[in-house]
Amino acid sequence: MELRHLHVVLTVARAGSISRAASQLKIAQAGLTAQVRRIEASLGGPLFLRRTDGVELTELGRHVVLRAQDLVERFDDLLVSSRKLAERGDSGIRLGGVAGSPTALLVGVVREMLPGLPQTTHIERGGDAVLELVRTGDLDLALVVEFPRSPLRFPKAVGLRGVVTERMLIGVPVGHRLSGRSEVLLSELAGEEWVAPDENHGGRLNLDLACEAAGFTPRCAHFGVDPVAAADLVRSTGAVAGFFPGPDVPGVLLKPIIGNPLHRRITLVWNTDVDAAEHVDDVHAGLLRAYRDRTPHSGRLLAS
């Protein structure tokens, strides 16, 4: 049994008849019929019921087609990713992440570990897009963000390791009525104008649900912004916004939330079939060190 035989079975199943499949495969109908019989013999039973208007899958045929589709897709993916790796050669390591994630930490860690290796960095709006680039071999290592109510689906070819879980902080402008507080209740922000989190990560959904549990709906007035733009809007409009641990944001005071229900998980992902996979342990350890060294809000982290 060879891969080409699976292609034959799939073609006949999709076409619904031997004659149409023979036309698509550009072979004689008699030759295709003989091939199908040999394949059925090697698999131990008939795959198709022959009818006057075509063919119909048997129970064995449905089983074979389901498994064959998976095998063919994985083999095709192997060809694509292998060709990309061959074309790439020793061009360096490709890093990635989602907008608003601490991708710069990953870049810094890898550059310190592998100073002579060229790097490229690719930022996507959503975690699913990053995972697809990792799966296909277009990225070697990346950081993705997950919120509790918006879990990601990790493909089989992608390795993953949790780095850290960060609690959200509320940013208020200098002079805000809560600026003198060391911590705030989420309910105290009812009626405030909000800079909405990016919807691509699930942050907006999780904020809405947390505020709803606190008894209000956030009055979002500014949308589709990154953390830098969010800080500008907080300073210029007096709005409030959610931020995650990192360096000080000039003109914005970051306040922990009492009983904070808002957090995100940062996960390191990699393509298990590329050379960069051998550096995962060191990169992961480097990321943990980098998080410990972050100031001034690095203490407001949860265990990974």
C-alpha positions in Angstrom: 0.0 0.0 0.0 1.4 3.4 -1.1 0.3 7.0 -0.6 -0.8 7.1 -4.3 -3.3 4.3 -3.5 -4.9 6.5 -0.8 -5.2 9.3 -3.4 -7.0 6.8 -5.7 -9.5 5.8 -2.9 -10.1 9.5 -2.0 -10.7 10.5 -5.6 -13.2 7.7 -6.2 -15.0 8.5 -2.9 -15.3 12.2 -3.8 -16.3 11.6 -7.4 -19.0 9.0 -6.4 -18.3 6.8 -9.5 -15.4 4.9 -11.1 -16.0 6.6 -14.5 -15.8 10.2 -13.1 -12.8 9.3 -11.0 -11.0 7.8 -14.0 -11.6 11.0 -15.9 -10.2 13.1 -13.1 -7.2 10.8 -12.7 -6.7 10.7 -16.5 -6.6 6.9 -16.6 -8.8 4.2 -18.3 -11.9 3.1 -16.4 -10.9 -0.5 -16.6 -7.4 0.3 -15.2 -8.9 2.2 -12.3 -11.4 -0.6 -11.5 -8.5 -3.1 -11.4 -6.5 -0.7 -9.1 -9.5 -0.4 -6.7 -9.9 -4.1 -6.5 -6.2 -4.6 -5.7 -6.4 -1.9 -3.0 -9.5 -3.6 -1.6 -7.8 -6.9 -1.5 -4.8 -5.5 0.4 -7.2 -3.9 2.9 -9.2 -7.1 3.4 -12.6 -6.1 2.1 -14.6 -4.0 -0.3 -14.4 -0.2 0.1 -17.3 0.5 -2.3 -20.7 -0.8 -3.1 -21.2 -0.8 -6.9 -24.5 0.7 -8.0 -25.9 1.5 -11.4 -25.5 5.2 -10.8 -22.1 5.1 -9.1 -20.4 3.8 -6.0 -21.2 4.1 -2.2 -18.7 3.7 0.6 -19.0 0.6 2.8 -18.3 0.8 6.6 -14.7 -0.2 5.9 -14.6 2.3 3.1 -15.7 5.2 5.4 -13.1 4.2 7.9 -10.3 4.1 5.3 -11.4 7.4 3.7 -11.4 9.2 7.1 -8.0 7.9 8.0 -6.6 8.5 4.5 -7.7 12.1 4.4 -5.8 12.7 7.6 -2.7 10.9 6.3 -2.7 12.7 3.0 -3.2 16.1 4.6 -0.3 15.5 7.0 1.9 14.2 4.2 1.1 17.3 2.1 1.9 19.5 5.0 5.2 17.7 5.5 6.1 18.4 1.9 5.2 22.1 2.2 7.1 22.6 5.5 10.1 20.6 4.3 10.4 22.6 1.1 10.2 25.8 3.1 12.9 24.7 5.5 15.1 23.6 2.5 14.6 27.0 0.8 15.3 28.8 4.0 18.6 27.1 4.7 20.6 28.9 7.4 18.8 32.2 7.2 18.3 32.4 10.9 15.5 32.0 13.5 12.0 33.4 13.0 10.2 34.7 16.1 6.7 35.8 16.5 3.9 36.8 18.8 0.5 38.6 19.0 0.1 42.3 19.2 0.2 43.4 22.8 2.1 40.3 24.0 5.6 40.5 25.5 7.2 39.4 22.2 10.1 41.8 22.8 11.2 39.7 25.8 11.4 36.6 23.5 13.4 38.5 21.0 15.8 39.8 23.7 16.2 36.3 25.3 17.0 34.6 21.9 19.4 37.4 20.9 21.3 37.0 24.1 21.4 33.2 23.8 22.3 33.1 20.1 24.0 36.4 19.3 25.4 35.3 16.0 22.2 34.0 14.5 20.1 36.4 12.4 16.5 37.0 13.7 13.3 38.1 12.2 10.1 39.0 14.2 6.5 38.7 12.9 3.5 40.1 14.9 0.0 39.0 14.2 -3.3 40.3 15.6 -4.6 37.0 16.9 -3.2 33.8 18.5 -4.8 31.5 16.0 -2.8 33.2 13.2 0.4 32.8 15.1 -0.2 29.2 15.8 -0.9 28.5 12.1 2.4 30.2 11.2 4.2 28.0 13.7 2.4 24.9 12.5 3.4 25.5 8.9 7.0 26.2 9.8 6.8 29.9 8.9 7.7 30.7 12.5 10.1 28.8 14.8 9.3 30.2 18.2 6.5 32.5 19.3 4.5 33.8 22.3 0.8 33.6 22.4 -1.8 35.0 24.8 -4.8 33.2 26.2 -7.7 34.5 28.4 -9.7 32.1 30.5 -12.9 32.4 28.5 -11.2 32.4 25.2 -8.9 29.3 25.0 -6.7 28.6 22.0 -6.7 25.4 20.0 -3.1 24.2 19.7 -2.3 22.1 16.6 -0.6 18.7 17.0 2.6 19.9 15.4 3.1 22.7 17.8 4.9 22.3 21.1 3.8 24.5 24.0 5.0 25.5 27.5 3.4 27.9 29.9 5.6 30.9 30.8 3.6 33.0 33.2 0.1 34.1 34.0 -0.3 37.9 34.4 -3.0 39.8 36.3 -4.5 42.8 34.6 -3.9 46.2 36.1 -6.1 49.2 35.7 -4.5 52.4 34.2 -5.9 55.7 35.3 -4.6 59.2 34.5 -2.7 61.3 37.0 -5.3 63.3 39.0 -8.0 60.7 38.6 -10.3 60.3 41.6 -8.8 56.9 42.2 -5.2 58.0 41.6 -4.4 58.0 45.4 -5.5 54.4 45.9 -3.1 51.5 46.1 -5.8 49.1 44.9 -9.3 49.5 43.3 -12.5 47.5 43.1 -13.7 46.7 39.6 -17.1 48.0 40.6 -15.6 51.4 41.4 -15.0 51.8 37.6 -18.6 51.7 36.7 -19.5 54.8 34.7 -15.9 55.4 33.6 -15.0 55.8 29.9 -12.9 52.8 28.9 -10.3 52.0 26.3 -11.5 48.6 25.1 -9.0 45.7 25.0 -8.2 44.1 21.7 -11.0 41.6 20.7 -8.6 39.3 18.9 -7.2 37.8 22.1 -10.5 37.5 24.0 -9.6 40.3 26.3 -12.7 42.3 25.5 -15.0 39.4 26.2 -13.3 38.6 29.5 -13.5 42.3 30.6 -17.2 42.5 29.7 -17.9 39.3 31.7 -15.9 40.4 34.7 -17.6 43.9 34.7 -21.0 42.2 34.3 -20.3 40.1 37.4 -19.3 43.3 39.2 -22.7 44.8 38.3 -22.1 47.0 35.3 -21.3 47.2 31.6 -18.1 49.0 30.7 -18.7 52.1 28.7 -16.1 51.5 25.9 -15.4 54.5 23.7 -12.0 53.7 22.1 -11.4 50.5 20.2 -8.7 48.6 18.3 -5.8 50.1 20.0 -2.4 48.7 21.2 -1.0 49.4 24.7 1.0 52.4 23.5 -2.1 54.0 22.0 -4.2 53.0 25.0 -1.7 54.9 27.3 -2.0 58.0 25.0 -5.8 57.9 25.2 -5.8 57.5 29.0 -3.5 60.6 29.3 -5.4 62.7 26.8 -9.1 61.7 27.5 -9.1 60.7 31.1 -10.4 57.2 30.2 -9.3 54.1 32.0 -7.8 51.0 30.4 -6.4 47.5 31.2 -2.7 47.0 31.2 -0.4 44.1 32.0 2.8 44.0 34.0 5.7 45.8 32.4 7.7 49.1 32.6 6.2 52.3 34.0 3.8 54.0 31.6 4.5 57.8 31.8 1.4 59.7 32.9 -0.6 56.6 33.7 -0.9 55.1 37.2 -1.3 51.3 37.2 -3.6 50.0 40.0 -4.1 46.3 41.0 -7.7 45.2 41.1 -9.0 43.8 44.4 -10.0 40.1 44.0 -8.8 40.4 40.4 -10.7 38.1 38.0 -8.9 39.3 34.9 -5.7 37.6 33.9 -4.0 36.2 30.8 -1.7 33.3 30.2 1.5 33.7 28.2 2.6 30.5 26.4 5.8 29.7 24.5 5.1 27.8 21.3 7.4 26.2 18.7 7.4 24.0 15.6 8.5 20.6 16.8 10.1 19.8 13.5 12.6 22.7 13.2 16.1 23.1 14.5 15.0 25.8 16.9 13.1 23.3 19.0 16.4 22.2 20.6 16.7 25.6 22.2 13.3 25.5 23.9 14.5 24.6 27.4 17.0 27.5 27.4 14.6 30.0 25.9 11.9 29.1 28.4 14.4 29.5 31.3 15.5 32.8 29.9 11.9 34.0 29.6 11.3 33.2 33.3 14.4 35.1 34.3 13.3 38.1 32.1 9.9 38.1 33.8 11.5 38.1 37.3 13.7 41.1 36.3 10.8 43.2 34.9 9.9 46.3 36.9 8.0 47.8 38.5 5.0 45.5 38.4 6.7 42.1 37.9 5.4 41.0 41.3 1.9 40.9 40.2 2.2 37.7 38.4 0.7 34.3 39.0 2.4 30.9 38.7 2.6 29.6 35.1 
